[in-house]
Amino acid sequence: MTAQPEHPADSRVPAVPHTINAIGDALSSAKRLAFFAEVLAAQEGDVPAVMRRWWKTAMLDRAPGAETSRANAAAGRRLVAVDDLAARLDGSGR
């Protein structure tokens, strides 16, 4: 008999809080620099859109297999990179 967990493990990725600091902390160093530069340069009314776009990037970077998806798409394996999929879903083009 093997020891199995009573309940399956939760495979969901915890959400990044929707704050400038949390989004910045969740990004890689290069992306973090770009995010802070963009959010600091944004007009007051544009900040929420900048945060929303980068929040999606931070969440996608946490998704299991995200890098593999990007590599497969870049290699021409007819797969869609998670970033392109997100852009298609919300129509933002990013």
N, C-alpha and C positions, 0 to 999 in steps of 0.2 A: 504494500500500500504506500502510495506517495502522498506527501503532504501537499495539499492544494489549498490555496486561499479560499476562505469561505465565500468571499465575494471577489469577482474579477477586479483586477487593478484598473483604476480610472486612467484611460489613455488620453484624456483631453489635456490640452495645453493650457496652463493657467493664463488668464488674461493679463496683459500689461495694463496697469492703471493709466487712465487718460489724463496724465499730467506731463508737462514738459520734461521734468526731471526723470520720471519713470520711463518715458519713451526714450530719452537719451541714454539712460542706463541700460536699456534692453538692446541697443544697437551696437554693432561692432565699432571699433575706434574710427575707421574711415567714414562710416555712415553717420556716426555720432557727430563728427565735425561738420558734415554736410547738413545734417538736421539742425544743429544749433545755428549755423550760419544762415540757413533759410528762415528759421523761425525768428531770429533776431532782426532780419532784414524785412520781414513781412509787415505790411500795414496792419493796423489793429483789427480790421474786419477780416483779414486774410489768415490770421493766426489759427482759427479753428480748422480751416481746410488743410493747412500745412500739417497741423498736428494729426488730423485724421489720416492723411496720406502716409505719414511716417509711422503712425501707430500700426497701420496695416503691414508695412514693411517689417516692423519689429515683431509682429505676430507671425508673419509668414516665415521669418528667419527661425522662429522657435518650432515650427511645424516639423514633425519627424519626416525625414526624407527630402527636405527642401533643397539641400545642396545637390542631392542626387538628381532631383527633378530638373534643376537648373543645368547641371552637367549634361544630362540626357538631351535636353532641348538644344543646348549649344552644340552638341555633337550631331545634331540633325536626325535624331531618332524619332522624329515626328511627335514628340511629346511637347506639351505646353509647360513652360516654366511657371511656377506658382505666382510669380510677379505678374506675368502676362494674363494669367487666369483672373487674378484679382482686378486688373484693369478692365478686362472684358466684362466682368460681373457688375462693376459699378459704372462702366462707361467713361472712366476718366482718361483713358489713353495712356496711363502711366503704368 
